[in-house]
């Protein structure tokens, strides 16, 4: 049950802002799944229950139920023949070579569709439940919406033996005990990436490294992640708040005011493709996921040295850290191939190909920063983009919010985001 402080915070939010006039409208704002949740054919979840339930936390792990009407596929089946495997993924988050190699191995075609935000992805899956077979990059924050909305199918784990290569915490993760619905995909931190030839930036020299984006000298050169959770989190971090799942409306509002000041000062642009925007110089300094900065190397002008790129993340590991997930939509038309794709992406040669192309690490026991540098996958000047296992104990995870808090985060972000243009 939510704490008294949480309930009082949400009550203040409703009274002060008045934007949660209807429960259905609030739930749609929070994730676009209000009607899907209320209309769950199994009658297991309701909008009210989702609002009140405590989301998954390391201290409150969740084992999601498997419905009788939504069982794992039987084992021992052959891959679907003459199939087109439909993959749904973030831009730049899967190597085309991996998709091509999978298609050759299993005699199928693989078609990739990308989404720009997780909100967009969840809404698309709700509208078109049979369109996709695999989602690469589902966030932990959205997992509750996907499962309670009956949008995912549980896994037959016999098809995914490579799970044994992952870090142990991902075999029995707090957000999906016994990995009933999820397989880990990529891991990353959120930090600051910049071009040393375009700005004279040194976040490590500042008392609060996040403040580097508020430097008026960089006006017109700054980027932010086009993501409401990352955006508000930046405002929180600038204000010294490390709880990136807060429901306190005062802290959220203050984060919004900090971001509004950033807009006034440097006119930042929103981007989901920081890898290309930074590499080409469209952005000179930007909030970015670690893998995006590693991937920016491929977009540097010909002949430019790799060490022109810099990446800062709090050296004590106390910054935003995340993992995203591979999941199978309930309506997948090629579920056997979908399971095989999950296993394929954990296989060592394919994982190396994927990180070399995308810049994003995977939580595999043999994938260490030293090995990535020694094998030439990652240049030494960007070793800070590698993710250490203990970051997941020291860092700040972005997790699922309860409905009222989520709606407030979205509202405050929209009030700022509408004042920013998109980077190409």
LOFIVEX-455899 format. One record per residue (C-alpha): residue number from 1; x, y, z; residue in one letter; chain. Coordinates in steps of 0.25 Angstrom, whole numbers, plus 2048, in hexadecimal, padded with zeros to 3 digits. Layout:
# LOFIVEX-455899
NUM  X  Y  Z  A  A
...
***
This chain:
# LOFIVEX-455899
1  800  800  800  X  A
2  806  80E  7FD  X  A
3  80B  816  809  X  A
4  803  821  80F  X  A
5  80E  82B  80A  X  A
6  80B  826  7FC  X  A
7  7FC  827  7FD  X  A
8  7FD  835  803  X  A
9  807  839  7F8  X  A
10  7FD  834  7ED  X  A
11  7F2  83B  7F4  X  A
12  7F9  848  7F4  X  A
13  7FC  846  7E5  X  A
14  7EE  844  7E1  X  A
15  7E9  850  7EA  X  A
16  7F4  859  7E5  X  A
17  7F4  856  7D7  X  A
18  7E6  851  7D4  X  A
19  7EB  849  7C8  X  A
20  7E6  83B  7CD  X  A
21  7D8  83F  7CC  X  A
22  7D4  831  7C7  X  A
23  7DB  824  7CA  X  A
24  7DA  81F  7BC  X  A
25  7E0  82B  7B6  X  A
26  7EC  82B  7C0  X  A
27  7EF  81C  7BD  X  A
28  7EF  81F  7AE  X  A
29  7F9  82B  7B1  X  A
30  801  821  7B9  X  A
31  803  817  7AF  X  A
32  7F8  817  7A4  X  A
33  7F2  80A  7AA  X  A
34  7E6  80E  7B2  X  A
35  7DC  807  7AA  X  A
36  7E5  7FB  7A7  X  A
37  7E7  7F9  7B6  X  A
38  7D9  7FA  7BA  X  A
39  7D4  7F1  7AF  X  A
40  7DE  7E6  7B2  X  A
41  7D7  7D9  7AE  X  A
42  7DC  7D1  7BA  X  A
43  7D7  7DC  7C4  X  A
44  7E4  7DB  7CB  X  A
45  7E8  7E9  7CB  X  A
46  7E0  7F6  7CC  X  A
47  7E4  805  7CB  X  A
48  7E1  807  7D9  X  A
49  7EA  7FB  7DD  X  A
50  7F5  800  7D4  X  A
51  7F5  80E  7DB  X  A
52  7F5  808  7E9  X  A
53  7FF  7FD  7E7  X  A
54  80D  7FF  7EB  X  A
55  816  7FE  7DE  X  A
56  822  7F4  7DE  X  A
57  82E  7F9  7E6  X  A
58  83B  7F1  7EB  X  A
59  835  7F1  7F9  X  A
60  827  7ED  7F3  X  A
61  829  7E3  7E8  X  A
62  81E  7DE  7DF  X  A
63  81B  7D0  7D9  X  A
64  811  7D3  7CF  X  A
65  805  7C9  7CD  X  A
66  803  7C0  7C1  X  A
67  7F5  7C0  7BD  X  A
68  7EE  7B3  7B9  X  A
69  7EA  7BA  7AC  X  A
70  7F8  7BF  7A9  X  A
71  801  7B3  7AB  X  A
72  810  7B1  7A5  X  A
73  811  7AB  798  X  A
74  814  79B  798  X  A
75  822  797  798  X  A
76  829  78F  78D  X  A
77  822  797  781  X  A
78  829  79A  774  X  A
79  82B  7A8  76F  X  A
80  820  7AE  767  X  A
81  822  7AC  758  X  A
82  823  7B7  74D  X  A
83  820  7C1  759  X  A
84  823  7D0  75A  X  A
85  828  7D2  768  X  A
86  823  7E0  76C  X  A
87  82D  7E7  776  X  A
88  829  7F4  77D  X  A
89  835  7FC  783  X  A
90  83B  809  786  X  A
91  843  810  77B  X  A
92  851  80C  77A  X  A
93  84F  801  785  X  A
94  851  7F4  77D  X  A
95  85C  7F1  773  X  A
96  857  7EE  765  X  A
97  861  7E3  763  X  A
98  85A  7DC  76F  X  A
99  84D  7DD  768  X  A
100  853  7D8  75B  X  A
101  85A  7CC  762  X  A
102  84E  7C8  769  X  A
103  846  7C8  75C  X  A
104  851  7BF  755  X  A
105  852  7B6  761  X  A
106  843  7B3  762  X  A
107  83E  7B5  754  X  A
108  835  7C1  756  X  A
109  835  7D0  753  X  A
110  836  7DA  75E  X  A
111  82F  7E7  75D  X  A
112  833  7F2  767  X  A
113  82A  7FE  76C  X  A
114  82F  808  775  X  A
115  828  811  780  X  A
116  82D  81E  786  X  A
117  827  81D  794  X  A
118  822  812  79D  X  A
119  815  819  79E  X  A
120  814  818  78F  X  A
121  818  809  78F  X  A
122  80E  805  79A  X  A
123  802  80C  793  X  A
124  806  806  786  X  A
125  806  7F8  78C  X  A
126  7F8  7FB  792  X  A
127  7F3  7FF  785  X  A
128  7F9  7F4  77C  X  A
129  7FB  7E8  785  X  A
130  7FE  7DE  77A  X  A
131  808  7E7  772  X  A
132  815  7E4  779  X  A
133  81C  7D7  77D  X  A
134  828  7DD  786  X  A
135  82A  7EA  78D  X  A
136  839  7ED  78F  X  A
137  83A  7F8  79A  X  A
138  82D  7F8  7A2  X  A
139  830  800  7AF  X  A
140  82E  7FB  7BD  X  A
141  826  807  7C0  X  A
142  81C  803  7B5  X  A
143  81C  7F4  7B9  X  A
144  810  7F5  7C2  X  A
145  808  7FC  7B8  X  A
146  80B  7F1  7AD  X  A
147  808  7E5  7B6  X  A
148  7FC  7EA  7BD  X  A
149  7F7  7EF  7B0  X  A
150  7F8  7E1  7AB  X  A
151  801  7E5  7A0  X  A
152  80C  7DB  7A2  X  A
153  80D  7CC  7A2  X  A
154  815  7C4  7AC  X  A
155  821  7BD  7A8  X  A
156  824  7AE  7A6  X  A
157  832  7AF  7AC  X  A
158  837  7A2  7A6  X  A
159  839  7AA  799  X  A
160  842  7B4  79F  X  A
161  84E  7AC  7A5  X  A
162  858  7B8  7A3  X  A
163  851  7BF  7AF  X  A
164  85C  7B7  7B7  X  A
165  867  7C1  7B1  X  A
166  860  7CD  7B8  X  A
167  863  7D4  7C5  X  A
168  85C  7CC  7D0  X  A
169  852  7D7  7D4  X  A
170  84C  7D7  7C6  X  A
171  848  7C8  7C7  X  A
172  840  7CB  7D4  X  A
173  83E  7DA  7D2  X  A
174  836  7E2  7DD  X  A
175  82C  7E7  7D2  X  A
176  829  7DA  7CC  X  A
177  82C  7CF  7D6  X  A
178  831  7C2  7CF  X  A
179  831  7CA  7C1  X  A
180  823  7C5  7BE  X  A
181  821  7D0  7B3  X  A
182  82F  7D6  7B1  X  A
183  83D  7D4  7AC  X  A
184  847  7DF  7AE  X  A
185  84C  7E6  7A2  X  A
186  855  7F2  7A4  X  A
187  85B  7FA  7B0  X  A
188  85F  809  7B0  X  A
189  861  815  7B8  X  A
190  85C  823  7B6  X  A
191  866  82E  7B6  X  A
192  86C  839  7AE  X  A
193  872  837  7A0  X  A
194  87A  842  799  X  A
195  883  846  78D  X  A
196  891  84B  793  X  A
197  893  853  786  X  A
198  886  85A  787  X  A
199  885  85D  796  X  A
200  88E  85F  7A1  X  A
201  887  856  7AB  X  A
202  88B  84F  7B7  X  A
203  880  84A  7C0  X  A
204  88A  843  7C9  X  A
205  88F  851  7CE  X  A
206  881  855  7D3  X  A
207  87B  853  7E0  X  A
208  86F  84E  7D9  X  A
209  873  848  7CB  X  A
210  865  849  7C6  X  A
211  866  858  7C7  X  A
212  86F  859  7BB  X  A
213  863  859  7B2  X  A
214  85E  866  7B8  X  A
215  86B  86D  7B3  X  A
216  866  879  7AB  X  A
217  872  878  7A2  X  A
218  86C  86C  79C  X  A
219  85F  872  797  X  A
220  85A  86C  78B  X  A
221  863  860  78C  X  A
222  85C  858  797  X  A
223  854  84B  796  X  A
224  84A  844  7A0  X  A
225  845  836  79F  X  A
226  836  837  799  X  A
227  831  82E  7A5  X  A
228  829  833  7B0  X  A
229  82F  82B  7BB  X  A
230  83D  82E  7B7  X  A
231  839  83D  7B5  X  A
232  833  83F  7C3  X  A
233  83E  836  7C9  X  A
234  849  840  7C3  X  A
235  841  84C  7CA  X  A
236  841  844  7D7  X  A
237  850  841  7D6  X  A
238  853  84F  7D4  X  A
239  84C  852  7E1  X  A
240  854  847  7E8  X  A
241  848  83D  7E9  X  A
242  84C  82F  7E6  X  A
243  83F  828  7E8  X  A
244  83B  827  7D9  X  A
245  82D  821  7DD  X  A
246  828  82C  7E6  X  A
247  819  82E  7E7  X  A
248  81C  83C  7EE  X  A
249  815  846  7E6  X  A
250  81D  851  7EC  X  A
251  82A  84A  7E7  X  A
252  824  847  7DA  X  A
253  820  856  7D8  X  A
254  82D  85B  7DC  X  A
255  834  851  7D2  X  A
256  82B  857  7C7  X  A
257  82F  865  7CB  X  A
258  83D  862  7CA  X  A
259  83B  85C  7BC  X  A
260  833  869  7B8  X  A
261  83F  871  7BD  X  A
262  848  868  7B4  X  A
263  83F  86B  7A8  X  A
264  840  87A  7AA  X  A
265  84F  879  7AC  X  A
266  854  870  7A1  X  A
267  848  86C  798  X  A
268  84A  85D  798  X  A
269  845  854  78E  X  A
270  83E  846  790  X  A
271  844  83A  78A  X  A
272  842  82B  78A  X  A
273  84E  829  780  X  A
274  859  830  788  X  A
275  863  826  782  X  A
276  862  82D  774  X  A
277  85F  83B  779  X  A
278  86C  83B  782  X  A
279  874  834  777  X  A
280  871  83E  76C  X  A
281  872  84A  775  X  A
282  863  84E  775  X  A
283  864  84D  784  X  A
284  871  851  78B  X  A
285  86D  84C  799  X  A
286  861  844  79D  X  A
287  85A  83C  7A7  X  A
288  85C  82E  7A2  X  A
289  85C  81F  7A4  X  A
290  86A  819  7A5  X  A
291  868  810  799  X  A
292  864  81C  791  X  A
293  871  823  793  X  A
294  879  816  790  X  A
295  871  815  783  X  A
296  874  823  77F  X  A
297  882  81F  77B  X  A
298  87C  81A  76E  X  A
299  876  828  76B  X  A
300  882  830  76D  X  A
301  888  837  760  X  A
302  892  82F  758  X  A
303  8A0  82F  75F  X  A
304  89B  835  76C  X  A
305  8A2  82E  778  X  A
306  899  826  781  X  A
307  89E  82D  78D  X  A
308  896  83A  789  X  A
309  88A  834  790  X  A
310  889  834  79F  X  A
311  87F  82E  7A9  X  A
312  87C  831  7B7  X  A
313  875  829  7C2  X  A
314  876  82B  7D1  X  A
315  884  824  7D4  X  A
316  87E  81E  7E0  X  A
317  873  817  7D8  X  A
318  868  81F  7DF  X  A
319  861  823  7D2  X  A
320  855  81E  7CA  X  A
321  857  80F  7C6  X  A
322  84E  807  7BE  X  A
323  84B  7FA  7B7  X  A
324  841  7F7  7AC  X  A
325  83A  7EA  7A8  X  A
326  837  7E1  79D  X  A
327  828  7DC  79E  X  A
328  81E  7D5  795  X  A
329  811  7DC  792  X  A
330  805  7D3  795  X  A
331  800  7D3  787  X  A
332  80D  7CF  780  X  A
333  80B  7C8  773  X  A
334  818  7C1  774  X  A
335  81A  7BE  783  X  A
336  825  7B2  781  X  A
337  82D  7BB  778  X  A
338  82B  7C6  782  X  A
339  831  7BE  78E  X  A
340  83C  7BA  785  X  A
341  83F  7C8  782  X  A
342  840  7CB  791  X  A
343  84A  7C0  793  X  A
344  852  7C4  786  X  A
345  854  7D2  78C  X  A
346  85B  7CC  798  X  A
347  865  7C3  790  X  A
348  873  7C8  792  X  A
349  876  7CB  783  X  A
350  869  7D2  781  X  A
351  86A  7DA  78D  X  A
352  878  7DF  789  X  A
353  873  7E3  77C  X  A
354  867  7EA  782  X  A
355  86F  7F2  78C  X  A
356  87A  7F6  781  X  A
357  86E  7FB  778  X  A
358  865  802  783  X  A
359  86F  806  78E  X  A
360  866  7FF  798  X  A
361  86B  7F5  7A2  X  A
362  864  7E8  7A6  X  A
363  864  7E3  7B4  X  A
364  86C  7D6  7B0  X  A
365  876  7D0  7BA  X  A
366  882  7D1  7AF  X  A
367  87F  7DF  7AA  X  A
368  888  7E7  7B3  X  A
369  88D  7F5  7B0  X  A
370  89B  7F0  7AF  X  A
371  897  7E6  7A5  X  A
372  88F  7F0  79C  X  A
373  89C  7F9  79C  X  A
374  8A6  7EE  79A  X  A
375  89D  7E8  78E  X  A
376  89C  7F6  788  X  A
377  88D  7F7  78A  X  A
378  88E  803  792  X  A
379  899  80E  792  X  A
380  8A0  810  79F  X  A
381  89C  81F  79F  X  A
382  88D  81A  7A0  X  A
383  88F  80F  7AB  X  A
384  886  818  7B4  X  A
385  87B  813  7AB  X  A
386  87C  805  7B0  X  A
387  873  801  7BB  X  A
388  878  7FA  7C7  X  A
389  870  7F0  7CF  X  A
390  871  7F7  7DC  X  A
391  86A  804  7D5  X  A
392  85D  7FC  7D7  X  A
393  85F  7FD  7E6  X  A
394  865  80B  7E7  X  A
395  85D  812  7DC  X  A
396  850  817  7DA  X  A
397  846  80F  7D3  X  A
398  83A  814  7CB  X  A
399  82F  80B  7CF  X  A
400  820  80B  7CD  X  A
401  818  816  7D4  X  A
402  80A  815  7D9  X  A
403  7FF  81B  7D0  X  A
404  7FD  829  7D6  X  A
405  80C  82C  7D8  X  A
406  80F  827  7C9  X  A
407  804  831  7C4  X  A
408  80B  83C  7CC  X  A
409  818  839  7C6  X  A
410  813  839  7B8  X  A
411  80B  846  7BA  X  A
412  817  84D  7BF  X  A
413  820  847  7B4  X  A
414  816  84C  7A9  X  A
415  816  85A  7AF  X  A
416  825  85A  7AC  X  A
417  826  851  7A0  X  A
418  81C  85A  798  X  A
419  826  865  799  X  A
420  831  85D  793  X  A
421  834  859  784  X  A
422  838  84B  77F  X  A
423  846  849  77B  X  A
424  845  842  76D  X  A
***
